[in-house]
Amino acid sequence: MKQFLLTGLLCLALLASSGAQTISKVNFDAIKKAIASPKSKLYYPTLLKRYHANDTRLTLDEYKHLYYGWTFQTGYNPYRPNDKSDDLNEMLLYERFMDIVTTGNKILAVDPFNLDVLYLMHMAYGEMNKKVESQKYLTKFEGLMAAIKASGNGRSPQTAVVINAPRDEYMFLTVVNLRQKGRAVLLENKYEQVNLQTPNKLNLTEVYFNIEKAIAKKR
């Protein structure tokens, strides 16, 4: 049985914050303006086309505009039912790697920044010894994760890590080698405080995520 292990990923410490903008370090007003202009190199339809084409030249700034710019698109649904994603884990358990690819492609067609699915696609192709395809999904996963890491240091609500959907909390914690303890606590209807198992390498007892975009969409 293959275990879902995040091997080979670079476990980086949470990045330090250097002053808040709109939400932690994410200026959503600036992002919205940049992705809306056809004259901008960050025009969203162009960025999304490059992303789907597995463009390896996408920069950290472009991944930031892709991930957070998604909150302004009609397809943004942070509380999308996760039934098919759950099915993928069962497929992994029984080593049905081609089924993971087929189902994963259907999910990513409407939910292109689903971190869980991106990583499972990377794993499935890797198990089938399709290294080129596997690397494509790992590159996307790492690019998006780098953008999330750069959003805040997570040490306070004011410097919270900014995520588009609560589901991304688990993957973030896994990548930075932290384990959740108990249930997350919602604060001020926009932050989630996640208590952590200790000791840990970052010497943290809790980490804060900002999920206000998801909550606003839910209303």
Summary of the structure (lengths in Angstrom):
residues: 219
radius of gyration: 17.1
end to end distance: 41.1
largest distance: 50.1
contacts: 652
relative contact order: 0.15
helix: 48%
strand: 9%
